[in-house]
Amino acid sequence: MKKTMMGVILCVYVLAVLISIAPAPVYAGNDDGENPPEVGVEWINDYPGTEDDLYYMDDSAGGLYNKLGDTGWNKRFNYGDSLAWEEDFKDVSNGGTDNIYIDDVDIAMFAGHSTVKDGYVALYFTTLHDDYYLEWFDPEWGDRDLEWIGLHSCQVLRDADLSYWACSLNGLHLLCGFKSYAFDTSTPMGKKWADRMVDDGWWDVAYTVKQSWWYAADVSQPSGTVVRVMGETIECGDDYIWGQGTICSDPPVDGTKYYWTHTV
């Protein structure tokens, strides 16, 4: 039976300082205000050796990219395999280039493996640009432009790592991912996510980013798969993408995050 639950989590940085003083909230960086809005995706099918190869991650991430492009979004970048770089997702303050890639678009997606690094789940890349692993402390998504990101990767939002990956939200409205294993299926999750977020005509209606992530999991993942969405505020959970409905104001950045869990 499908079910959805909601919870509240604190970024681990905040957990460490609660005994002293609560941090004052700051606000996310202003969006660029570009028109049309922009989409960028990265994906990996070809991992070292053959046993770890994936087959449909290009279709998943590319499906989001092309669907939104077909509705008028600016298609900024679609990088795959050796052109998908960890530094594109990493904050400038940590030596990354997210200011011209992931955090310089409105919606983004990564589709590929994750792995456990130093006890925590990290996104797994195949080139040293400039690291194989994007760890929870590397990104600060949302401090420039990014509102929403989807991670088609295993267990990034599992219980044990939730308060760590919560720290990656720095103005980001929603982080969409998996609590459980994610599956590489011929039904492209990113495409289904985009299909649900967009009103395609008089016979159709747009759904929120979160509802659309649930739907994409329902139609692309096997029964029992558990997906999660984390937001800076409760109100962010009701976001539509640009042009399809209401969007929360850029939220104050503090240590408290909200998350919703859905079982396929």
N, C-alpha and C positions, 0 to 999 in steps of 0.2 A: 504494500500500500504506500502511495506517495505521501510524504509529509514534509512540512516546513517548520523550522523552529528558529527562534531569535535569541541572541545572547549579547552580552557586553564584555569587552576585554580591555585591559590596559596594556599599552606598549611597555615592554620590559624595562626600558629606560626610566619610565615613570615609576614602575614598581620599585626601582632601586632608590628613588629619592622621596617616596611618600613619607618616610619617617622624618624628613626635614621640612620641606616646604613644597606645596603644589606649584607647578610651573604656570606662569601666566600665559594664556592663549595668545598665539600670534595668528596671522591670517595668511592664507595661500597667496602666492603670486598671482598677479592679474593675468587673465587669458590674453592671448595676442589679439583677439577680436577678429580673426581672419574670417572671411566669407568667400567661398564656402569653407565649412569645417574640414579637417584633415584626418586621414587615417594612415597608419603605418603598421606593418607586421613583419615578424621574423619567425623562421621555422627551421627545423632540422629533421631530415630523414636519415641522412648518411652519417652514422656514427662509426668510430674505429672498430674494425672487425666487421662481422656480418650478423652476429647473434643479437646485437643491440639495435640494428637498423629498424627504422619505422618506415611506413609506406604512404600514409595519407595526411601527414602534417602539413604538407604544401596545400592540399585541398582544404584543410580546416582553416588555416590562417588566410590563405588566398581567397577562400570563399567570403570571409568577412571583407577583405580588401576590395574585391571586385563587386560585391553586392552594393556596398556603400558608394563605390565609385560610380556605379550605374545609376544611383539616385542623386548624383550631383556633388558628392564629396570629392575633395582633392586627394588623389592617390599619391602620397608622398614617397613611400618606399615599401618594397616587398623583397626582403633579403632572405635567402635560404642557404642551408648547409654551411659551407666555409665562409659565406658572406654574412652569416648571422653572428654578430659579435657581442660578447658580454659587455664591453665598454659602452655600447649603444644604450644599455639599460641602466648603467651606473651613473650616479650623480657626479657632476663636475667637481664637487668638493672632495670626492674620493678618487679622482683621477679619471672619471668617465667622460662620455660625450653625449649624455642624455639630453643636453640642452639643444642639440641640433638633430636629435633622433627621437627617442621614445617620449621625452617630455616636451617635445616641440610639435606634437600632434594632439588631437582631441581624444582619439580612441586608438588603442594599440592592442596587439596580441602577440604572445609567444606560444608556439606549439612545438614541443619537443620533450626530451627526457629531463627529469630531475634526478638528483642523487643526494645521498647524505654526505655532508662535508663538515667535519669537526662537530658532529653530533646533531646537525640541523639540516633540514632539506634546503638544497640550493638548485637553481636552474643550471643545467649542464650544457656547455658549449663545446665545440670541437677545435677551436683555434685559440691561440694565445693573443687575442686582441681585447683586453690585455690579460685575460684570465679564462680558465676553463669553467669557473664557477661564479655565478651571481649569488652571493649570500645575502642574508636578510638585512645586514647593515650597509650594503652597497648602494641601494637606491634611496632616493627621497622624492618619490613620484608626486607630481602635482605642484611643485614649487615654481613651475614655469607655466605649462599650458595643459598638461594631460588631465582629463577628467575620469576616464574609464580605461581599465586594462583587463584583458582576459588571459589567463594562464592555462593552456591545455597541457598540463603536466601533473605528474602524480604527487599528491599529498603535501603540496606547498602549504595548504591551510589546514593541516592536521592539528589535532588538539595540542600536541606537545610543542608545536612551533608557532601557535597562533599569536601569542603575545610578542614574539620576535618579529614576524612578518608584519604585525600591526605597526611597527616602527617605520616601515617603508612608505606609509601614507603621510605625505607632507603637503596636504591640500588636495590630493586625489579624492574624487568623489567615491568611486567604488573599485575594489579589487575583486575580480571574479576568478575562482579557482576550484580546486578539488580538496576535500578532506580525505577521500579514499584514493585508490589507484584510478588513474585516467586511462581510457582505452583508445587505441589507434584503430578506428573503424572506417569503413568506406562511406559512411554517412558523415559528411563534413560538419563538425560541431560549430566551427566559426561561421560557416555559411548559414546554418540553422539559427544561430544567434542573431545574425544580421537580418535574416528573413523576418524574424519575430519583432525586431525593433522598428521595422519600417512599415508604414502604411502604404500598400501597393495599389490602392484604388478603392472604389466605392464598395467592393466586396470584402475589404480587409480593414484591419485596425492595428495601430501600433501598440506594442506593450512596453513596459518599463525595461530598463537594462537588466535588472535583477530577474524579473519574470521571464525575460527572454533567455537568460542563462539557464534557468530551470528547464524551460521548454527544449533548448538545445541539448541538454543532458538527457531529457526524457526520450528524445527521438534518436540520439546517437550513441548512448551508453547503455550497457546491460543493466538489468534489474539489480538493485542493491548498491549501485554506485552512489556516492555521496558527494555533492558539490556544495560549495560555500561562496558567499559574497560578503566582503567586509567593507564597511563604509565609515567615513569620518563622522557623520551624524546620522540619526534615524531618518531625517528628511532626505538624505542622499539616496536612501533605499527606494525612493519613489521617482528617481530620475528617469526621464526619457532621453534619448539622444537628441542632438540639435535638430530642430525642424519637425520633431514628431510629438512634442508635448512639453510639459513643464520640467524645469531643471532647477535644482536648489542653488542658491547663491554659493559662491566659493566659501567653503566652511572654515571656521576657526580651527587652527591646528593645535590640538592638545593631546594628552595621553590617552583619552578615552575613545575607543572605537566600538562600533556595533557590527554584529555579524548575524547572518541568516544561513541556516543549513537546510538543505533539501535532499531527500532520498528518492532516487529513481524507482 
